[in-house]
Amino acid sequence: MIGGIFPIYNREVNSTFAFEKKPPDMECAGFDWRAFRWSQEMIFFIEEINKDPVLLPNVSLGYRILSSCATPISALRASLTLASGLEDLNSTSPCPPAISALIAEAESSQSIAVAGALGPFQLPISYFSSCACLSDRIKYPTYFRTIPSDFFQAKALAALVKKFGWQWIGVIQSDNDYGRGGVQAFSEEVKKFGVCIAFIGTILRTYTMKKILDVTEMIKHSTVKVILAFVPEGDFYPLMKEIVKQNISGIQWIASEAWITAPRPSTPEMFQTFGGTLGFVAKRMTIPNLQSFLMSINPYKNPSSAFLKDFWETVVTDHLQRVNFRNQFGDNVFFDESGNPPAYYDLINWQLINGEVPTSFCSDVCPVGTRKAQIKGKPTCCFDCMPCADGTTANLTAECSPCPQEYWSNKRKDECIPKTIEFLTYQEPIGIAVTVVSLLGASLSLATLMVYIRYRETPVIKASNSELSCYLLFSLLLCFLCPLTFIGRPTVWTCMLRHTAFGVTFALCISSVLGKTIVVVTAFKATFPGNNAATRFGPSQQRIIVCFCTVIQIIICVLWLRLNPPFPDMVFRYSNTKIVLECNPGSEAAFYAVLGYIGLLAITCLILAFLARKLPNNFNEAKCITFSMLIFCAVWITFIPVYISSPGKFTVAAETFAILASAFGLLICIFAPKCYIILIQPVKNTKRHVIGKI
């Protein structure tokens, strides 16, 4: 005989005991059609086995079914009643009262109580208890069940949450082993995926209305849009009615297998709130003749057919542990070492027509250009969105990443864009001004050179040393053209040319001035009796001085280009949004050596010109050289701090204006007085006037 315990009535009717008389029998209420169907299915399968002459020849199975009232205490009382056979059957059946096996129970808490009491007798087999705790072979060595463990269901539900990208969810659990165990396993799984649980509400069918309302308020005031209900149908139904009553909608519900196919929630009234629910159930199949059997149940059948019949007592545990076959539906039937069958689920989704998958987050996804900022005291799924810092961008990962060095973030901080390239160009005002002034200076130098060639036989030109003057004018022409190499995009060749051309042309220029200064000084000394210095410093010596001083600068520049030449460089330090293209001198020492050598020549000229300042006033070229050298030295002394402190292209502009200013100082101070006499006052361009006071 096989016993069966089903929660045909889903609650006990509490009675008050005065202990003055024998307590009344236990009363149950709330007829559960689903549990009643389960009991009838048990009868159907037993009758099917009995009809088959091959399975158990000459043996008929009997059954006895009791209700547990959906409580562990009643389930334990029913199991002991079935196992002991003490209750009066009021039947003439020849079957012994004791059972050989027990099919119990639907809920895990009841199965735990039954398995703990009857487990040593190798009796219980459950049809709907899925708590993972029942897989413990130490506590329940002979317990078997025909539904997968919640260990597998928790993994499936967690995978479902991950599939839809839900990161902020709520959980409702029943206050029993089924709910607590299932939620614990589910929580451990979803944490692996970074999912946060906003709240865990606990309910039970015997809870007061106040507790049900507390859970309802928790749902109403939460920001979650997805809630998992890991509860049996009977425990969840009071809360479902209250949620419908308060019209709490817009929530995606996830159901455990205990209520996803239950009939009471599957009504039009419930659907307005719970439509779209997702959940897993054990694999479905169509069983031949079962529907007709269930539909043929009526109160006129012999009630004794639902009670005790014999069932052999065999070593059921050993037999069940070795079961392994393929049934008529193509499924493998076997039990693992924990008594669990293979885990098969069908995904159920309650929908009227086509539904949309909702989203559920504690905080909205951060827009591009912002990053997650964790809120203190809140779960990791709750965060604020803060704008990324300048120079960083954020994509869909909400993490700010720095842009490459040559890029900068746009205003939205969602894309790195190339930085603006900056260098001195011919199109901008500074470039235009440099170009115009350079060409003007070069034109004046060329015009002055033409005047000197045209009037080379006049006393003023002869007195100022025409050869050295032509050298000086030619070098000034080159000096005025040097700034043009500083304009435009820097390249390897222009960087090397601009610095070396500047150094060599100015060395030639100052060397020519130095030669003229020495000529003036020797001429001054030649006025004293017995001094023949002028004869020892003729044209050949003048050329040697100019060439020697210029060659020294050429050697410095060649070593510079050979060892560590200037090169085009990208400078990022001036601005976050710009790249300044400039010529890196390569060797700072070589750069300042070139400047220093030019400065040494200029100071030498200044000293010599100062010593010859007292020549006759009619033609005192030493004064002109002194003023030109003072301007030259002042310009380049001022240039050094400006060069060091100017950012970007303004460094180039400062250097070009220093070149132009010093070149104009030389051109105007040395050649303007002579051109004035030659072109404006030719009457003074006579030998008598030139040497009048000597």
C-alpha positions as CSV (number, residue, x, y, z in Angstrom):
1,M,0.0,0.0,0.0
2,I,1.1,3.5,-0.8
3,G,0.3,6.5,1.3
4,G,-0.3,10.0,0.0
5,I,-0.3,13.3,1.8
6,F,-1.6,16.4,-0.1
7,P,-2.5,19.9,1.1
8,I,-6.1,19.4,-0.1
9,Y,-7.1,22.0,2.5
10,N,-4.7,24.9,2.6
11,R,-5.1,26.0,6.2
12,E,-6.0,24.9,9.7
13,V,-8.9,26.3,11.7
14,N,-7.5,27.4,15.0
15,S,-9.4,26.2,18.1
16,T,-9.2,27.4,21.6
17,F,-8.5,24.6,24.2
18,A,-9.9,25.1,27.7
19,F,-8.4,21.7,28.9
20,E,-11.8,20.8,30.4
21,K,-12.7,18.1,28.0
22,K,-11.2,16.1,25.1
23,P,-9.9,18.5,22.4
24,P,-11.9,18.4,19.2
25,D,-10.5,16.9,16.0
26,M,-8.4,19.0,13.8
27,E,-10.4,21.1,11.3
28,C,-9.1,22.3,7.9
29,A,-10.5,24.9,5.6
30,G,-9.9,26.3,2.1
31,F,-10.3,23.6,-0.4
32,D,-7.3,23.5,-2.9
33,W,-8.4,22.2,-6.3
34,R,-4.7,22.0,-7.4
35,A,-3.8,19.7,-4.5
36,F,-7.0,17.6,-5.1
37,R,-5.9,17.2,-8.7
38,W,-2.6,15.9,-7.5
39,S,-4.2,13.3,-5.3
40,Q,-6.4,12.1,-8.2
41,E,-3.3,11.9,-10.4
42,M,-1.8,9.6,-7.8
43,I,-4.9,7.4,-8.0
44,F,-4.7,7.4,-11.8
45,F,-1.1,6.3,-11.9
46,I,-1.7,3.5,-9.3
47,E,-4.6,2.3,-11.4
48,E,-2.5,2.4,-14.5
49,I,0.2,0.3,-12.9
50,N,-2.4,-2.2,-11.7
51,K,-3.8,-2.5,-15.2
52,D,-0.5,-3.3,-16.7
53,P,0.1,-7.1,-16.4
54,V,3.8,-6.8,-16.9
55,L,4.9,-4.3,-14.3
56,L,3.6,-6.0,-11.1
57,P,2.1,-9.4,-12.1
58,N,-0.3,-10.9,-9.5
59,V,0.2,-7.8,-7.3
60,S,-2.2,-4.9,-6.9
61,L,-1.3,-1.5,-5.4
62,G,-3.5,0.2,-2.9
63,Y,-3.5,3.7,-1.6
64,R,-4.5,5.8,1.3
65,I,-4.6,9.6,1.0
66,L,-4.8,12.2,3.8
67,S,-4.7,16.0,3.9
68,S,-1.8,17.9,5.6
69,C,-3.8,21.2,5.8
70,A,-0.6,22.8,4.4
71,T,1.2,22.8,7.8
72,P,4.2,20.8,9.0
73,I,2.4,19.7,12.2
74,S,-0.6,18.3,10.3
75,A,1.7,16.7,7.7
76,L,3.7,15.0,10.4
77,R,0.4,13.8,12.1
78,A,-0.8,12.4,8.8
79,S,2.5,10.7,8.1
80,L,2.5,9.0,11.5
81,T,-1.1,8.0,11.0
82,L,-0.3,6.4,7.7
83,A,2.8,4.7,8.9
84,S,1.3,3.3,12.1
85,G,-2.1,2.3,10.7
86,L,-3.7,3.0,14.1
87,E,-6.7,4.9,12.7
88,D,-9.9,2.9,12.3
89,L,-10.4,2.4,8.6
90,N,-14.1,1.3,8.8
91,S,-13.4,-0.8,5.8
92,T,-13.6,-4.5,4.9
93,S,-10.5,-4.2,2.7
94,P,-8.1,-7.2,3.3
95,C,-5.1,-4.8,2.8
96,P,-3.0,-4.3,5.9
97,P,-3.2,-0.8,7.4
98,A,0.6,0.0,7.3
99,I,2.0,1.6,4.2
100,S,5.0,0.4,2.2
101,A,5.8,3.9,0.7
102,L,4.7,7.4,1.2
103,I,4.1,10.1,-1.5
104,A,4.5,13.4,0.4
105,E,4.5,16.4,0.4
106,A,3.9,19.4,-1.8
107,E,5.7,22.1,0.3
108,S,9.3,21.7,1.5
109,S,8.6,22.5,5.2
110,Q,6.0,19.7,5.3
111,S,8.4,17.3,3.4
112,I,11.2,18.1,5.9
113,A,9.0,17.1,8.8
114,V,7.8,13.9,7.1
115,A,11.3,12.9,5.9
116,G,12.7,13.4,9.3
117,A,10.1,11.2,10.9
118,L,9.8,8.4,8.4
119,G,13.1,8.6,6.6
120,P,14.6,5.7,8.6
121,F,11.8,3.5,7.3
122,Q,12.8,4.3,3.7
123,L,9.3,5.6,2.9
124,P,9.1,9.2,1.6
125,I,9.0,10.3,-2.1
126,S,8.0,13.9,-2.8
127,Y,6.2,15.2,-5.9
128,F,6.6,19.0,-5.4
129,S,9.1,19.8,-2.7
130,S,12.1,21.4,-4.3
131,C,14.1,22.8,-1.4
132,A,17.8,22.2,-1.9
133,C,18.1,21.3,1.8
134,L,16.3,18.0,1.1
135,S,19.3,16.8,-1.0
136,D,21.3,16.4,2.2
137,R,21.9,12.6,2.2
138,I,23.1,12.7,5.8
139,K,19.8,14.0,7.2
140,Y,17.6,12.4,4.6
141,P,19.3,9.2,3.4
142,T,16.2,7.6,1.8
143,Y,14.4,10.7,0.5
144,F,13.6,10.9,-3.2
145,R,11.6,13.4,-5.2
146,T,10.3,13.7,-8.8
147,I,11.0,17.5,-9.1
148,P,14.4,19.1,-9.5
149,S,16.1,20.7,-6.6
150,D,15.8,24.5,-6.1
151,F,19.6,24.5,-6.5
152,F,19.0,24.3,-10.2
153,Q,16.0,26.6,-10.2
154,A,18.0,29.3,-8.5
155,K,20.7,29.1,-11.2
156,A,18.0,29.3,-13.9
157,L,16.3,32.3,-12.3
158,A,19.7,34.1,-11.9
159,A,20.6,33.3,-15.5
160,L,17.2,34.8,-16.5
161,V,17.9,38.0,-14.6
162,K,21.3,38.3,-16.3
163,K,19.8,37.6,-19.7
164,F,17.6,40.7,-19.5
165,G,20.2,42.9,-17.9
166,W,18.3,43.5,-14.7
167,Q,20.6,44.8,-12.0
168,W,18.2,46.2,-9.3
169,I,15.5,43.8,-8.2
170,G,13.3,43.0,-5.2
171,V,12.6,39.6,-3.7
172,I,9.6,38.2,-1.9
173,Q,10.1,34.9,0.1
174,S,7.9,32.7,2.1
175,D,8.8,32.4,5.8
176,N,9.7,28.7,5.5
177,D,12.4,26.4,4.3
178,Y,11.3,26.6,0.7
179,G,11.4,30.4,0.5
180,R,14.5,31.0,2.7
181,G,16.5,28.3,1.0
182,G,15.5,29.3,-2.5
183,V,16.2,33.0,-2.0
184,Q,19.6,32.3,-0.3
185,A,20.7,30.2,-3.3
186,F,19.3,32.8,-5.8
187,S,21.1,35.7,-3.9
188,E,24.4,33.9,-4.1
189,E,24.0,33.3,-7.8
190,V,23.0,36.9,-8.8
191,K,25.8,38.4,-6.8
192,K,28.2,36.8,-9.2
193,F,26.6,38.9,-12.0
194,G,26.7,42.2,-10.1
195,V,23.0,42.2,-9.4
196,C,21.8,44.1,-6.3
197,I,18.7,43.1,-4.2
198,A,16.9,46.2,-3.0
199,F,14.7,44.4,-0.4
200,I,13.6,41.0,0.7
201,G,9.9,40.8,1.9
202,T,8.8,37.8,3.9
203,I,5.2,36.5,3.9
204,L,3.2,33.4,5.0
205,R,-0.4,32.4,4.6
206,T,-0.9,32.6,8.3
207,Y,0.5,36.2,8.6
208,T,-1.8,38.9,9.9
209,M,-3.1,41.6,7.5
210,K,-0.7,44.1,9.0
211,K,2.3,42.2,7.9
212,I,0.9,41.7,4.4
213,L,0.3,45.5,4.2
214,D,3.9,46.2,5.4
215,V,5.2,44.2,2.5
216,T,2.8,45.9,0.1
217,E,4.1,49.3,1.2
218,M,7.7,48.2,0.8
219,I,6.9,47.3,-2.9
220,K,5.0,50.6,-3.5
221,H,7.9,52.8,-2.2
222,S,10.7,50.9,-3.9
223,T,12.2,52.0,-7.2
224,V,12.6,48.4,-8.4
225,K,10.8,47.3,-11.6
226,V,11.5,43.6,-11.3
227,I,10.5,41.4,-8.3
228,L,11.1,37.7,-7.7
229,A,8.5,35.9,-5.7
230,F,9.9,32.7,-4.3
231,V,6.8,31.5,-2.5
232,P,4.2,28.8,-2.7
233,E,0.9,29.7,-4.1
234,G,-1.0,29.6,-0.8
235,D,1.5,32.0,0.9
236,F,1.6,34.4,-2.0
237,Y,-2.1,34.6,-2.8
238,P,-3.1,37.1,0.1
239,L,-0.3,39.5,-1.0
240,M,-1.4,39.2,-4.7
241,K,-4.9,40.2,-3.8
242,E,-3.7,43.2,-1.9
243,I,-1.4,44.3,-4.8
244,V,-4.3,44.1,-7.2
245,K,-6.5,46.0,-4.8
246,Q,-4.0,48.8,-4.5
247,N,-3.4,48.8,-8.3
248,I,0.3,48.4,-8.0
249,S,1.4,48.0,-11.6
250,G,4.4,48.4,-13.9
251,I,6.4,45.6,-12.2
252,Q,7.9,42.6,-14.0
253,W,7.2,39.6,-11.8
254,I,9.4,36.5,-11.7
255,A,7.8,33.4,-10.3
256,S,9.1,30.3,-8.8
257,E,7.7,27.0,-10.0
258,A,5.4,26.8,-6.9
259,W,3.0,29.4,-8.3
260,I,3.7,30.1,-12.0
261,T,1.1,27.5,-13.1
262,A,-1.2,27.7,-10.1
263,P,-4.9,28.2,-11.0
264,R,-5.9,30.8,-8.5
265,P,-3.5,33.5,-9.7
266,S,-4.3,32.7,-13.3
267,T,-7.4,34.8,-13.5
268,P,-8.4,37.9,-15.5
269,E,-8.5,39.9,-12.2
270,M,-4.9,39.0,-11.4
271,F,-3.7,39.4,-14.9
272,Q,-4.1,43.1,-15.0
273,T,-1.2,43.3,-12.4
274,F,0.7,40.1,-12.9
275,G,0.5,39.9,-16.7
276,G,3.9,39.2,-18.2
277,T,5.1,37.1,-15.3
278,L,8.1,34.9,-16.1
279,G,8.9,31.6,-14.3
280,F,10.2,28.1,-14.8
281,V,8.2,24.9,-14.4
282,A,9.3,21.3,-14.6
283,K,9.2,20.0,-18.1
284,R,5.6,19.5,-19.3
285,M,4.3,16.5,-21.2
286,T,0.9,15.0,-22.3
287,I,0.0,11.8,-20.4
288,P,-2.4,9.6,-22.3
289,N,-5.8,9.0,-20.6
290,L,-5.1,11.4,-17.7
291,Q,-7.3,14.2,-18.9
292,S,-10.2,11.8,-19.4
293,F,-9.6,10.3,-16.0
294,L,-9.7,13.6,-14.3
295,M,-12.8,14.8,-16.2
296,S,-14.6,11.5,-15.2
297,I,-14.3,12.1,-11.5
298,N,-17.7,12.4,-9.9
299,P,-19.3,11.9,-6.4
300,Y,-21.1,8.7,-7.4
301,K,-18.1,6.5,-7.6
302,N,-17.4,4.0,-4.8
303,P,-15.4,6.1,-2.2
304,S,-13.6,3.0,-1.1
305,S,-11.6,2.9,-4.3
306,A,-9.6,5.8,-3.0
307,F,-8.3,4.0,0.1
308,L,-6.1,1.3,1.3
309,K,-4.8,-1.5,-0.9
310,D,-1.8,-3.7,-0.5
311,F,1.6,-2.8,-1.7
312,W,4.5,-5.0,-1.4
313,E,7.4,-4.0,0.8
314,T,10.6,-4.2,-1.0
315,V,13.9,-2.6,-0.9
316,V,12.5,0.4,-2.7
317,T,15.5,2.6,-2.0
318,D,18.0,0.4,-3.7
319,H,15.7,-0.1,-6.6
320,L,15.1,3.6,-7.1
321,Q,18.7,4.5,-6.8
322,R,19.5,2.1,-9.7
323,V,16.6,3.3,-11.9
324,N,17.9,4.5,-15.3
325,F,15.8,4.2,-18.4
326,R,14.3,6.2,-21.3
327,N,10.6,6.6,-21.1
328,Q,8.1,6.8,-23.9
329,F,8.6,10.6,-24.2
330,G,12.3,10.2,-24.9
331,D,13.5,11.5,-21.5
332,N,16.1,9.8,-19.4
333,V,14.8,8.8,-16.0
334,F,17.3,8.4,-13.2
335,F,18.2,9.7,-9.7
336,D,21.6,11.1,-8.7
337,E,23.3,10.4,-5.4
338,S,21.1,13.0,-3.7
339,G,17.9,11.5,-5.0
340,N,17.3,14.3,-7.6
341,P,16.0,13.6,-11.1
342,P,17.4,15.4,-14.2
343,A,16.5,19.1,-14.1
344,Y,14.2,20.1,-17.0
345,Y,12.3,23.4,-17.1
346,D,10.0,25.1,-19.4
347,L,9.9,28.9,-19.4
348,I,6.5,30.4,-18.8
349,N,5.6,34.0,-19.6
350,W,2.1,35.3,-18.9
351,Q,1.1,37.4,-21.8
352,L,-2.2,38.5,-23.5
353,I,-0.6,39.7,-26.7
354,N,3.0,40.7,-27.5
355,G,4.7,42.0,-24.4
356,E,7.7,44.1,-23.8
357,V,10.7,43.2,-21.6
358,P,10.8,45.8,-18.8
359,T,14.0,47.3,-17.3
360,S,14.9,47.3,-13.7
361,F,17.7,49.4,-12.3
362,C,18.3,51.2,-9.0
363,S,19.9,54.1,-10.9
364,D,19.4,54.8,-14.6
365,V,22.2,53.9,-16.9
366,C,24.7,56.8,-17.0
367,P,24.7,58.7,-20.2
368,V,27.8,58.9,-22.3
369,G,30.3,61.4,-21.0
370,T,29.6,60.6,-17.4
371,R,30.9,58.0,-14.9
372,K,29.4,56.1,-12.0
373,A,29.9,57.7,-8.5
374,Q,29.1,55.3,-5.7
375,I,26.6,56.5,-3.2
376,K,27.8,56.0,0.4
377,G,25.8,53.5,2.2
378,K,23.9,52.2,-0.8
379,P,24.4,49.0,-2.8
380,T,26.8,49.0,-5.8
381,C,23.8,49.2,-8.2
382,C,22.9,52.6,-6.8
383,F,25.1,55.4,-8.0
384,D,25.1,59.0,-9.2
385,C,26.3,60.0,-12.7
386,M,29.2,62.5,-12.6
387,P,30.6,64.3,-15.7
388,C,34.0,63.0,-16.8
389,A,37.0,65.3,-16.3
390,D,38.3,67.3,-19.2
391,G,40.5,65.1,-21.4
392,T,38.6,61.9,-20.6
393,T,35.6,60.2,-22.2
394,A,33.1,57.6,-21.1
395,N,31.3,55.1,-23.3
396,L,28.6,52.6,-22.3
397,T,30.8,51.2,-19.5
398,A,30.4,54.5,-17.5
399,E,34.1,54.6,-16.8
400,C,36.1,57.6,-17.8
401,S,39.1,56.8,-19.9
402,P,41.8,59.3,-20.8
403,C,42.2,60.4,-24.4
404,P,45.5,59.7,-26.2
405,Q,48.0,62.5,-25.9
406,E,47.2,64.0,-29.3
407,Y,43.5,64.1,-28.6
408,W,41.1,65.9,-26.3
409,S,37.5,65.2,-25.2
410,N,34.6,67.0,-26.8
411,K,32.0,69.0,-24.9
412,R,29.8,65.9,-24.4
413,K,32.8,63.9,-23.1
414,D,31.8,61.0,-25.3
415,E,34.5,61.2,-28.0
416,C,38.2,62.1,-28.3
417,I,38.8,64.6,-31.0
418,P,42.2,65.7,-32.4
419,K,43.7,68.7,-30.7
420,T,44.1,71.9,-32.6
421,I,47.5,72.2,-34.3
422,E,49.2,75.6,-33.7
423,F,52.2,77.2,-35.3
424,L,53.1,80.6,-36.8
425,T,51.5,80.9,-40.2
426,Y,51.6,83.4,-43.0
427,Q,47.8,84.0,-42.8
428,E,47.6,85.2,-39.2
429,P,48.3,88.9,-38.2
430,I,51.7,88.1,-36.5
431,G,52.9,86.1,-39.6
432,I,51.8,88.9,-41.9
433,A,53.5,91.5,-39.9
434,V,56.8,89.6,-39.7
435,T,56.6,88.9,-43.5
436,V,56.0,92.6,-44.3
437,V,58.7,93.9,-42.0
438,S,61.2,91.3,-43.2
439,L,60.6,92.2,-46.9
440,L,60.7,95.9,-46.1
441,G,64.1,95.5,-44.3
442,A,65.5,93.4,-47.1
443,S,64.3,96.0,-49.7
444,L,66.0,98.8,-47.7
445,S,69.2,96.8,-47.4
446,L,69.2,96.1,-51.1
447,A,68.4,99.7,-52.0
448,T,71.2,100.9,-49.7
449,L,73.6,98.5,-51.3
450,M,72.7,99.8,-54.7
451,V,73.3,103.4,-53.5
452,Y,76.7,102.4,-52.2
453,I,77.6,100.8,-55.5
454,R,76.3,103.8,-57.4
455,Y,78.3,106.3,-55.3
456,R,81.3,104.2,-54.4
457,E,83.7,106.8,-55.7
458,T,82.4,109.6,-53.5
459,P,84.3,110.8,-50.4
460,V,81.6,109.7,-47.9
461,I,81.6,106.1,-49.3
462,K,85.4,105.9,-49.5
463,A,85.7,107.2,-45.9
464,S,83.4,104.5,-44.5
465,N,85.2,101.6,-46.1
466,S,83.0,100.6,-49.1
467,E,84.1,97.0,-49.1
468,L,83.2,96.3,-45.5
469,S,80.0,98.3,-45.9
470,C,79.0,96.1,-48.8
471,Y,79.7,93.0,-46.7
472,L,77.6,94.5,-43.9
473,L,74.7,95.4,-46.2
474,F,74.7,91.9,-47.8
475,S,74.7,90.2,-44.3
476,L,71.8,92.6,-43.3
477,L,69.9,91.5,-46.4
478,L,70.2,87.9,-45.3
479,C,69.4,88.8,-41.7
480,F,66.1,90.4,-42.8
481,L,65.2,87.3,-44.8
482,C,66.0,84.9,-41.9
483,P,62.6,85.5,-40.1
484,L,60.8,84.0,-43.1
485,T,62.2,80.6,-42.2
486,F,60.5,80.9,-38.8
487,I,57.0,81.0,-40.4
488,G,55.1,78.0,-41.5
489,R,54.8,74.4,-40.3
490,P,58.2,73.3,-38.7
491,T,60.1,70.6,-40.6
492,V,63.4,69.0,-40.1
493,W,65.1,71.2,-42.8
494,T,63.4,74.5,-41.7
495,C,64.3,73.9,-38.1
496,M,68.0,73.3,-38.9
497,L,68.0,76.2,-41.4
498,R,66.3,78.9,-39.2
499,H,68.8,78.6,-36.3
500,T,72.0,78.1,-38.3
501,A,71.2,80.7,-40.9
502,F,70.4,83.2,-38.1
503,G,73.7,82.4,-36.4
504,V,75.9,82.6,-39.5
505,T,74.3,85.7,-41.0
506,F,74.5,87.7,-37.8
507,A,78.1,86.5,-37.2
508,L,78.9,87.8,-40.7
509,C,77.0,91.0,-39.9
510,I,78.7,91.7,-36.6
511,S,82.1,90.6,-38.0
512,S,81.7,93.3,-40.7
513,V,80.8,95.9,-38.0
514,L,83.9,94.7,-36.0
515,G,86.1,95.2,-39.1
516,K,84.7,98.7,-39.6
517,T,85.2,99.5,-35.9
518,I,88.9,98.4,-36.0
519,V,89.4,100.5,-39.2
520,V,87.9,103.6,-37.4
521,V,90.1,103.0,-34.3
522,T,93.3,102.5,-36.4
523,A,92.4,105.6,-38.4
524,F,92.1,107.6,-35.2
525,K,95.5,106.4,-33.9
526,A,97.1,107.2,-37.3
527,T,96.6,110.9,-36.6
528,F,99.3,110.7,-33.9
529,P,102.9,111.3,-35.1
530,G,104.9,108.2,-35.7
531,N,101.9,105.8,-35.6
532,N,101.7,103.5,-38.6
533,A,98.8,101.3,-37.4
534,A,96.7,102.1,-40.5
535,T,99.3,100.6,-42.8
536,R,99.3,97.3,-40.8
537,F,95.5,97.0,-41.1
538,G,94.8,97.1,-44.7
539,P,92.0,95.5,-46.9
540,S,93.5,92.0,-46.6
541,Q,93.6,92.1,-42.8
542,Q,90.0,93.4,-42.8
543,R,88.8,90.4,-44.9
544,I,90.7,88.0,-42.7
545,I,89.0,89.4,-39.6
546,V,85.6,89.1,-41.2
547,C,86.2,85.6,-42.5
548,F,87.8,84.3,-39.3
549,C,85.1,85.6,-37.0
550,T,82.4,84.1,-39.4
551,V,84.1,80.7,-39.7
552,I,84.1,80.3,-35.9
553,Q,80.3,80.6,-35.9
554,I,80.1,78.2,-38.9
555,I,82.1,75.6,-36.9
556,I,79.8,76.0,-33.9
557,C,76.7,75.5,-36.2
558,V,78.3,72.5,-37.9
559,L,79.0,70.8,-34.6
560,W,75.5,71.6,-33.5
561,L,73.9,70.0,-36.6
562,R,76.2,67.1,-36.3
563,L,75.8,66.2,-32.6
564,N,72.3,67.3,-31.6
565,P,70.5,69.2,-34.4
566,P,67.2,71.1,-34.0
567,F,64.1,69.1,-34.9
568,P,60.3,69.7,-35.1
569,D,58.6,68.9,-31.9
570,M,55.0,68.8,-30.6
571,V,54.6,70.6,-27.3
572,F,51.5,69.8,-25.1
573,R,52.3,71.8,-22.0
574,Y,50.9,75.2,-23.1
575,S,47.3,74.1,-23.5
576,N,45.1,71.1,-23.0
577,T,43.3,71.6,-26.3
578,K,46.2,72.6,-28.5
579,I,49.4,71.0,-29.9
580,V,52.1,73.7,-30.5
581,L,54.5,72.8,-33.3
582,E,57.8,74.4,-32.7
583,C,61.5,73.7,-33.4
584,N,63.2,72.1,-30.5
585,P,66.8,73.4,-30.5
586,G,68.1,69.9,-29.7
587,S,71.0,71.2,-27.7
588,E,70.3,74.1,-25.5
589,A,74.0,74.6,-25.0
590,A,74.7,74.9,-28.7
591,F,71.8,77.4,-29.1
592,Y,73.1,79.6,-26.3
593,A,76.7,79.2,-27.7
594,V,75.5,80.7,-31.0
595,L,73.8,83.6,-29.2
596,G,76.8,84.0,-26.8
597,Y,79.3,84.2,-29.7
598,I,77.2,86.9,-31.4
599,G,77.0,88.7,-28.1
600,L,80.8,88.5,-27.7
601,L,81.3,90.1,-31.1
602,A,78.8,92.8,-30.4
603,I,80.3,93.7,-27.0
604,T,83.8,93.8,-28.6
605,C,82.4,96.2,-31.2
606,L,80.7,98.3,-28.6
607,I,83.9,98.7,-26.5
608,L,86.1,99.6,-29.5
609,A,83.5,102.0,-30.9
610,F,83.3,103.7,-27.5
611,L,87.0,104.2,-27.4
612,A,86.9,106.0,-30.8
613,R,83.9,108.2,-29.9
614,K,86.0,111.4,-29.9
615,L,86.9,111.5,-33.6
616,P,86.1,114.7,-35.5
617,N,82.4,115.5,-35.5
618,N,82.0,116.0,-39.3
619,F,82.5,112.3,-39.9
620,N,82.5,110.2,-36.7
621,E,81.4,106.7,-37.7
622,A,82.3,105.4,-34.2
623,K,79.3,107.1,-32.7
624,C,77.0,105.4,-35.2
625,I,78.5,102.0,-34.5
626,T,78.2,102.7,-30.7
627,F,74.5,103.5,-31.0
628,S,73.9,100.5,-33.2
629,M,75.6,98.1,-30.8
630,L,73.8,99.6,-27.9
631,I,70.5,98.9,-29.7
632,F,71.7,95.4,-30.7
633,C,72.7,94.4,-27.2
634,A,69.6,95.9,-25.6
635,V,67.4,93.9,-28.0
636,W,69.0,90.6,-27.4
637,I,69.4,91.0,-23.6
638,T,65.6,91.7,-23.6
639,F,65.0,88.8,-25.9
640,I,66.4,86.1,-23.5
641,P,63.7,86.4,-20.7
642,V,61.0,86.9,-23.3
643,Y,62.1,83.8,-25.2
644,I,62.0,81.7,-22.0
645,S,58.6,82.9,-20.8
646,S,56.6,83.2,-24.1
647,P,54.3,80.3,-24.8
648,G,54.0,78.4,-28.1
649,K,54.1,80.4,-31.3
650,F,54.8,83.6,-29.4
651,T,58.3,82.3,-28.7
652,V,58.9,82.3,-32.5
653,A,57.4,85.7,-32.9
654,A,59.7,87.1,-30.1
655,E,62.7,85.7,-31.9
656,T,61.8,87.0,-35.3
657,F,61.1,90.5,-33.9
658,A,64.4,90.5,-32.1
659,I,66.2,89.7,-35.4
660,L,64.3,92.4,-37.2
661,A,64.8,95.0,-34.5
662,S,68.5,94.4,-34.2
663,A,68.9,94.4,-38.0
664,F,67.0,97.7,-38.4
665,G,69.1,99.2,-35.6
666,L,72.3,98.4,-37.5
667,L,70.8,99.5,-40.8
668,I,69.5,102.8,-39.6
669,C,72.3,103.8,-37.2
670,I,75.2,103.0,-39.5
671,F,73.8,103.7,-43.0
672,A,71.0,106.3,-42.6
673,P,73.4,109.3,-42.0
674,K,75.5,108.5,-45.0
675,C,72.5,108.0,-47.3
676,Y,71.1,111.3,-46.0
677,I,74.3,113.1,-47.1
678,I,74.5,111.3,-50.4
679,L,70.9,111.7,-51.4
680,I,69.6,114.8,-49.5
681,Q,72.8,117.0,-49.0
682,P,75.2,116.1,-51.7
683,V,77.1,119.4,-51.1
684,K,78.6,117.8,-48.0
685,N,79.8,114.8,-49.9
686,T,83.2,116.3,-50.4
687,K,86.7,115.4,-49.3
688,R,87.1,118.8,-47.6
689,H,84.0,118.5,-45.6
690,V,84.8,114.9,-44.5
691,I,88.3,115.7,-43.2
692,G,87.5,119.3,-42.3
693,K,88.3,119.0,-38.6
694,I,91.0,116.4,-38.7
